[in-house]
Amino acid sequence: MDALAMKKLAGEFAARYVEPHTLIGIGTGSTAYWFIQALGEKMKQGLQIQAVATSKESAILAASFGIPILELNDVDEIALTVDGADEVDPRLQLIKGGGGALLQEKMVAAVSRRLVIVADERKQVAQLGAFPLPVEVIPAGWKHVRRRILEMSCPKVELRGGTQPFVTDHGHYILDCYFGQIQDAHALNLQLHEIPGVVETGLFLNMATEAIIAHADGHIQLIKRES
């Protein structure tokens, strides 16, 4: 089974978690795409739900399948959010933001009772850090933020998009930070947040409650965070 098939398997499996007449969070990315598509099929069969999207891209896709989209400001709590990840460690700590929606993803996750991660086996890691850590920053001071991060023993920090910077849905830039293996994700998260100009980091710590991991042999691995 190739990567695309694994993503499809995980995304479609997650659609089973959605109960009728609930408010859900809809993630962003290539695996979340299959979750949204599967929900669209269930809508045709009579499923009634409402959703909050983690990006404009996901909102447009979900609406095309007839899923009613609400603004985050208009809801108090989300029952379930299904989203992807760039890395998942054994304790369900995550690196997210490869798709550029990390700020909205974290805001939606923070008001969700359950955050279920859908991923293929390639996203499983023993320790976070092989994937460059996305850090969302204010455009006006990104060079100063980049310099501060380099001073934190980070060998390489790149502005996503280079001379034509990638701009997030909220009008910010993203710095991709190549820390390598992250020994203490909580400490690093705090350090980054102390830098003026940092909006949010791609470290999602103690947020995911479960993960659905699709494997190349076709089996699904279910992981729950230990309380």
C-alpha positions in Angstrom: 0.0 0.0 0.0 1.5 3.4 -1.0 1.4 6.7 0.9 -1.8 7.9 -0.8 -3.7 4.7 -0.1 -2.6 4.8 3.6 -3.8 8.4 3.9 -7.1 7.4 2.4 -7.5 4.5 4.7 -6.8 6.6 7.8 -9.0 9.5 6.7 -12.0 7.2 5.9 -11.6 5.2 9.1 -11.8 8.4 11.1 -15.2 9.3 9.6 -16.6 6.4 11.7 -16.0 8.5 14.8 -18.4 11.2 13.8 -21.8 11.0 15.4 -25.0 12.6 14.0 -26.0 16.1 15.1 -22.6 16.9 16.5 -20.2 19.8 16.0 -16.8 18.7 14.7 -13.5 20.2 13.8 -12.2 19.5 10.3 -8.4 19.5 9.8 -6.2 20.5 7.0 -3.9 18.5 4.8 -3.7 15.5 2.5 -5.0 12.9 5.1 -7.7 15.2 6.4 -8.9 15.6 2.8 -10.0 11.9 2.7 -11.8 12.4 6.1 -13.7 15.4 4.6 -14.5 13.4 1.5 -15.8 10.5 3.5 -18.0 12.9 5.6 -19.4 14.2 2.3 -20.5 10.7 1.4 -22.1 10.3 4.8 -23.9 13.6 4.3 -25.5 12.2 1.1 -26.7 9.3 3.2 -28.4 11.6 5.7 -25.8 12.5 8.3 -26.4 15.8 9.8 -23.4 17.7 11.4 -21.9 21.1 11.6 -18.2 21.8 11.4 -15.5 24.4 12.2 -12.6 24.3 9.7 -8.9 24.8 10.5 -8.2 26.6 7.2 -9.9 28.4 4.3 -8.9 25.4 2.1 -10.7 22.9 4.3 -13.7 25.2 4.7 -14.2 25.4 0.9 -13.7 21.7 0.5 -16.2 20.8 3.3 -18.8 23.3 2.0 -18.5 21.7 -1.5 -19.7 18.4 0.1 -22.6 20.2 1.8 -21.1 20.3 5.3 -22.3 23.5 7.1 -19.3 25.5 8.3 -19.4 27.7 11.5 -16.8 30.3 12.6 -14.8 29.4 15.7 -16.0 32.5 17.4 -19.6 31.2 17.1 -19.1 28.0 19.1 -18.3 27.2 22.7 -16.9 23.7 22.4 -16.2 21.2 19.7 -17.0 17.5 20.4 -14.4 16.0 18.1 -11.6 17.3 15.8 -9.9 15.1 13.2 -6.7 16.4 11.8 -3.4 15.3 10.4 0.2 15.7 11.7 3.7 15.8 10.3 5.1 13.8 13.2 3.6 11.8 16.0 5.6 10.4 18.9 4.7 7.4 21.1 3.1 9.8 23.7 1.0 11.5 20.9 3.1 14.7 21.0 3.0 16.3 17.6 4.6 18.5 15.1 2.1 20.2 12.8 2.1 23.0 10.4 3.5 21.5 7.2 0.3 22.7 5.5 0.6 26.2 6.9 -2.5 26.1 9.1 -1.0 25.5 12.5 -2.4 28.6 14.3 -6.0 27.8 13.4 -5.4 24.1 13.9 -4.2 24.8 17.5 -7.0 27.1 18.2 -9.6 24.6 17.1 -7.8 21.8 19.0 -7.8 23.8 22.2 -11.6 23.9 22.3 -12.1 20.3 21.3 -13.0 17.6 23.8 -11.2 15.0 21.6 -8.4 15.6 19.0 -8.0 12.5 16.8 -4.9 12.5 14.6 -5.0 10.7 11.2 -1.7 9.7 9.7 0.2 7.1 7.9 3.0 5.1 9.4 5.7 7.4 7.9 4.6 10.1 10.4 5.4 7.9 13.4 8.7 8.8 15.1 10.5 7.8 18.3 11.3 11.4 19.0 10.1 14.7 17.4 12.4 16.8 15.3 13.3 15.1 12.0 10.5 17.3 10.3 11.4 21.0 10.5 9.4 22.7 13.2 7.1 25.4 11.7 6.9 28.6 13.7 4.3 31.2 12.7 5.6 34.8 13.0 4.6 38.4 12.4 5.9 39.5 9.0 7.2 42.8 10.2 9.9 41.3 12.4 10.5 37.8 10.9 14.3 38.4 10.4 14.7 39.3 14.1 12.8 36.2 15.1 14.9 34.1 12.8 18.1 35.4 14.3 16.9 34.6 17.8 16.0 31.1 16.8 19.4 30.5 15.2 20.9 31.6 18.5 19.0 28.8 20.2 21.4 26.3 18.6 19.1 25.7 15.7 21.4 25.0 12.7 19.0 26.3 10.0 15.9 28.4 9.9 14.2 29.1 6.5 11.5 31.5 5.6 8.8 29.4 3.9 8.5 30.5 0.3 11.8 32.4 0.3 11.6 35.5 -1.8 7.9 35.0 -2.3 6.9 34.2 1.3 4.1 31.8 2.1 1.3 33.8 3.8 -1.0 32.1 6.3 -4.7 32.5 6.5 -4.1 35.0 9.3 -1.6 37.0 7.3 1.6 35.7 8.9 4.8 34.1 7.7 6.2 30.7 8.7 9.7 29.9 9.6 10.8 26.3 9.2 13.2 25.5 12.0 15.6 22.5 11.6 16.3 21.7 15.2 17.0 18.0 14.6 15.9 15.8 17.5 14.0 17.8 20.1 15.1 16.6 23.5 12.6 18.7 25.5 9.6 19.8 23.5 7.9 21.6 26.4 11.0 23.7 27.2 11.5 24.5 23.5 7.9 25.6 23.1 8.2 28.0 26.0 11.5 29.4 24.7 10.0 30.1 21.3 6.9 31.8 22.8 9.2 34.2 24.7 10.5 35.6 21.4 8.6 38.8 20.5 7.0 38.3 17.0 6.3 34.5 17.5 2.6 33.9 17.0 2.5 30.1 17.5 4.6 27.0 17.2 3.9 23.7 15.5 4.5 21.8 18.7 1.1 20.3 19.8 1.8 19.0 23.2 -0.7 17.1 25.4 -3.5 18.0 22.9 -4.1 14.8 20.9 -6.3 12.2 22.7 -6.1 9.5 20.0 -4.3 8.6 16.8 -5.4 6.5 13.8 -2.3 5.3 12.0 -2.6 3.5 8.7 0.1 1.0 7.8 1.4 -0.2 4.5 0.1 -3.7 5.1 -3.4 -2.3 5.3 -4.0 -2.5 9.1 -5.0 0.4 11.3 -3.2 1.1 14.5 -5.3 2.9 17.2 -3.4 4.8 19.9 -4.8 6.5 22.9 -3.0 9.0 25.1 -2.3 7.7 28.6 -4.1 9.9 31.2 
